[in-house]
């Protein structure tokens, strides 16, 4: 496997992640054997995984451990990440930067179908819909790397 630099400077970017994830990744890294590239997720030789290997030997077992019975791809995770940021109300230019898009028009073109309905649904919920609907939106259950459930609580 050959290692290539990103095609553009936007290929190198910082993406915010929760401190719990940082701690879990550091703990994982300490358990990994030392390698030439010091990757967090490498193959059995410490080299970069190809996307087939990453899905087969990384993502699929993690989904099984979390008891998530869905076929999910690495690219699907990217779309889920972007969609969740939109749902959480992050600004499109910020999301575009995280995704490495050259400009916001790319982000809007890819996610326009998601932005409008979700914005309308969210506004309908906030403008006087039932308490149960608000709880459904705000009390969404997420699974951490350890498989433990986490609840997102947002107060207005």
N, C-alpha and C positions, 0 to 999 in steps of 0.2 A: 504494500500500500504506500502510495506517495502522499506527502503532505504538501498542500498548496496554500499560498497566502490568499486572503479574500480577493475577489475580483475588483471590488471598489473599497474606498475608505469607510463606507457605511457598513461594510462587512464586519468591522471591529466596533463593537458598541457595548455599553453597559446596560444591563437589564436589571431593574430592581427586583429583588427576591426577599421573602421574609427571613428574619434572623433565624427562625427555626430550621429553615431549609439550609441556610449557610452552615449552621451547626451540624446538621445531618450529613451534608456533603463533606465537611472537614473530617468528621468521624469516619465516614466511608473511605476517604482518601488515605487516612492513617492506616487502615487495614489492607490497602492495596499494596502489592509489591512495587518497589522502586523501579522506575523505567526511564528510558532515554528521554522521553517527552514529558514525563510527570503528569500524565493525563488523569483526570478523575474517573473517566469511563474509557477504558481501553480494552483491547482484546486480550487473550491469554498470553500474548507476547509483549504486552504493554504498548502496542501500536494502536493507531486510530481504528475504531470499528467502522466498517462500512454500514450503510443504512439498513441493509438486510440483517446483518448481525446484531445491530443495535436494537432493532425491533424484535427479532427472534429470541435473543439471549438477555435482553435488558427490559424492554417495555412490556412484552407479553408476560413474562414471569411476574413483573411488578403489578400488572393489572390483575393477574390471578391471585396474588397475595392479598391485594386490596378487595378481592371478591367483586371485581368489576367485570361483568360478563358481556363485553362489547369488543368488537374489533376496532382498535384505535391505531392509527399510524403516527409517526413522528410529525408529519405534515399536518395531520388532524389536530395534534396537540397545539401546533402553532395557531391554527384557526380558532381553537377553543380559547387559547390565551387572549387573542385579539378580541374575540367575541365577549369574553368576560370583562375585559377592560372597558369595552363599549358599554356593557350593561352596568358597570360600576360608575359610569359617568366620566371616565377619563377623556381628556381632550384628544381629538383626532390627530393633531400634529404630534402630540406626545406618543400616541400609539404608533403612528407612522415611523417615528424615530426608533422606537423599540424594535419594530419589525424590519428596519433597514430599508424602507421604501425610499426611493429617490425624492418623492414629494407626496404631499397628502392626497393628490388626485388618485394615485394608485390605491391607497388605503380606502378612499371613498368608493372607488369603482368596485373593489373586491367586497367591501362590507356594507355598501349602501342598502342592500336588501335587509340587512340586519339592523342597521341604525334606525330607520324610520319606524318599523313596527314596534321595536323594543322601546323607543322613546315614547310612542303613543301609549303602549301598555303601561309603562312606568308612570306616566302622567295620570292615566286613568286610575291607577291604584292609589297614587298619592292624593288625588282629588276626591277623597271621600268614599272610596270603596271599602268593603268590609274589613274588619280587623283581621280576619282569617287570611284574606288575600295579602295584606301587609306582612303578616307573619310568614306566609309562604315565600314572599320575595326576600325578606330580611333574614329569615332563620334557615337559610339554605345550609345543608350539611355537606361538608367537604371531607376528604380523606387525606391525612398527612402521609409522609413517606413511611411512617411506622405502621400505617393502616388504622390508626386511631381516628375516630371521628372528631372533627372540629366544627363548631358552629360559628358562623359569621353573624355578629350582632351589630346592627347599625342603629344608632338613635338619631332622631331628627330634631 
